[in-house]
Amino acid sequence: MSRRELRGCRIIVTGASSGIGYELTQRLLAAGANVLATARRADRLQSLATDVAVGQQRLVIHPGDVTDATTRSTLVEIARQAWDGLDGVINNAGTGAIGRFDQAEESRVRQIFEVNFFAPVELTRLALPLLSAGQTPFVTNIGSVLGHVAMPMKSEYCASKFALRGWSDALASELRGRGIDVVWVAPNTTRSEFFDNLIEVNGQAAVNPLSMSSELVARKIVTALQRRRTRLLLTASGRALLVADFVFPRLLRRLLSR
């Protein structure tokens, strides 16, 4: 399989105002791509535009909430009008919560699924007609190691990432004949502002000492896109967790429940 040339690629990045999305946008632009960056915080998007200092044709910013259907359709229409097409969608926007499931309101799980699952699914649905005509087109879904192994106190987040992974796998098979890559990225804990934007915290929101920086995650994602890799499981600790879940599932459950 030939490498993907990112120069000139037209890419939508959600959740671009901080963390992985912010770093991804900068690295994609540095590789020569054109990026439509979206997030809820207009001021942070404007700061991003100031930081990268590229022309408006190279970086288009659009503040909006990806859980809103109008925002999603507007993003696709902006890509159509600005670039006459689209080559990639990176579904990066995400949210979560920490706390016991039985102590949470129903709204918590629904809000998490709206951001982490339904928004990327429906944005991708709208983008597929343009992607079908794109150059080495791709859909990249930023998941989590917790989309492979569930952790207590994060049940809704885990469920949303399991759902995203299942949909990604099925979609990859459906789109293979159309030449559209579906890329699944599963970081372990990432040092970013994600922990500052949790819906609810009823417990300890400790950052994993083995966590990876947003900059490093973004660099690895860009490299994976260039090499046309479709699976990216980040950090040795994340891979070890998956092995433990496969080999010693009962022991792992016991350890996690302590």
N, C-alpha and C positions, 0 to 999 in steps of 0.2 A: 504494500500500500504506500502510495506517495505521501510525502510530508505535506502538511497544510501550510500554505503561505498566508500569514496573517496580514501582510501589507495589503491595504485596500479592502480588507474584510469589513462588512457592515454588521455591527453587533449591538444588541440590546443587553444592558446589564442592570438588573434590579438590585435594590439595596445598596446603591453605590455611594451613599453619603458617609460611610464609615467602614472600618474593618476590612474584611476580605473584598467586598465590592469596591471600596475606595482604592485599594491597592491594585486590584485587577484592572480597573479602568486605566490607571496610570501605566501599568505594564503593557496593556493592549495597545494603548496609544504609542508607547515607545517602540512597539513592534510594527507600527505603521497602520494599525487598524483604525477604523472610524467607529466611534462609540456613541450610542444613545444611552445616557446614564439617567436613571430615575431613582427617586427615593422620596420620602415624605418631607424631609427637611430641606427647604429651598435654600436656606443660608449655607448649609454644608455643601450642597451641590454647587453653589456659586463659589465657595472656597476651593472646591475641586477644580473648577474651571480656571480660577486664578492661579492655582498651583501648577497646572500642566501647561498653561499658556500656549494652546494651539488654536488654530482657526475654528470658527463656528461650524464649518463643514466637517471637521474632524471630530469635534466633540459637541454633541447636542445634549443639553440638559433639560429634563422635564420633571418638575416636582409633581408628585402624585402618590396615591395609595394604590398598590397593585391589587388590593382586594376589591377595588371598585371597577366595575365592568367598563365604565366610560374611560377610566385611565388606561386600561389595557387596550381598548380599541384605538384610543388616541396614539398610544405608543407605536402600534403597527402602522397607523396612517402617517405618522411623522416619518418613520423609516421609508415608507413608500414615496413620500413627497420629497424628502431631503436627499435620498440616495437612489431612488428608483429600484429598491429591492432590499433584501436582507439575507445575510449569510449565517448569522448565529444568534441564539438567545441564551443568556446565562441567567438562570433562575437562582438568584442568590439571596433575596430578601427572606428573612426568617425571624421567628420569635419563639419564646418558650416560657416556661414557668417552673418553679421549684416548690414542691409541697405534696402532701398526701392527696391522692385522688378523692378519697371519701370526705375530705374537708373542703373541696373546691366547688364553686358554683358551676352550673351547666355551661355558662357563657365562656368559661376558661377553655374548655376543650374545643368549642366551636370557633373561638377566635384564633386559636393556634392552628387549627386545620384550615381556616380561611387563608391565612398567610402562608403556611408551609406547604399546603397541598393544593387547594382549589385555585389559588392565584397562579402558580406556575402551570398547572394543567390547562387552565383557560387561556392564559397568555400564549402558551404553545399552540393551542388549537387555532387561535387567530393568526399566528405567525406562519403556520405550515404552508399556506399557498405561496407566500413569498419565499420561504426557505426552499421549497421544491424547485424553484428557479435559480437558487443561489449557487455560489462557487464553494465546493466542498463544505456544504452546510452542516450545521450541528445544533443540537440542543444540549446544554450542560445544566445538570441539576445538582446544586450543592446540597448534599445530604449530611450524613453524620455517621460515625461509628455506631451511634445509638439507633441508627436505622438497620443495624445488624444484630446488636445485643442490647436488650432492654435494661434500664437502670431504675431502681426505685426512686421515688420522689420526682421523677420526670416522666411519668406515664403518658401524659398527653403529647409531650414533645416526641417521645419515642414512637408512639403510634403514628404521628404525622409523618415521621421520617421513614418508618416501615412502609407506609402507604406510598410515599414518594418513590421509594426504591422499587416496589412492586410495579408501579405504573411505568417507571423508567425502563425496567426490564422488558415489559410487554411491548412498550412503544418501540424499543430498539429493534425487536423482531419485525414489527409492522412496517417500520420505515426503512429497513435494510435495502429493500428493492428499489427505493426511491433515492438512495444515495445520501440519506441524512443520518449522520452519526448521532447517537444519544449517549452522552458522557455522564457517568455517575461518579461524583467526587464525595468521598467520605472522610472528612477531617476528624481527628480526635478533638479534644478541647483546644480552642483557638484563643489566643490573647487578643481580645478586641472589645469593642463597646457592647457586644451582645449581652453581657451580664448587666450592663447599665439599663437595658431596655426590656427586661423580663416583665411579663404581664403581672406576675405575682411571685413573691418570694416568701415562703413559709418554711424556712429551713436554712441550712448553711449553703451559701453560694460560693464555695471555695473553688479557686482556679487550680486545675491540675498542674502540679509542678513540672510535668512532662509535656505541657501544652506547647503548641507551635505558634509562632508569630503570624499575623495576617500577611506580612510581607513574604514570608517563606511559602505559605499556602498559595498565595497568588502566583508566585514564581513557578511553583510546581504545576499549577493548573495551566498556565500559559505554555509551559514545556509539553504537557500532555496534549494540549490542543494542536501544537505544531507537529507532534509525532503521531497524531491521530489515535491516541490511546483512548479507550472508552471506559476503563475502570481505573480509579485512582483512590486507593485506600492509604491514608496518610498516617504516619508515625508508626514506629515499631511497637509501641505500647498498644495502639489500636489494633494492629494485626495480631498481637499476642492475646488480646481480649477475645478476638474471634476464634482463635485456635482453642483457647480455654473453654469457650462456650460449646465448641464442637466435641472436644475430647472429654471434658469434665463438666457437663452442664449442671448436674445436681450440686457439685461442690461449688461451682461459681455462684449459683443462686443462693447457696447458704452464706457464702462470704459477702455477697452484695446486700443481703438482708440484715446484716449486723449493724 
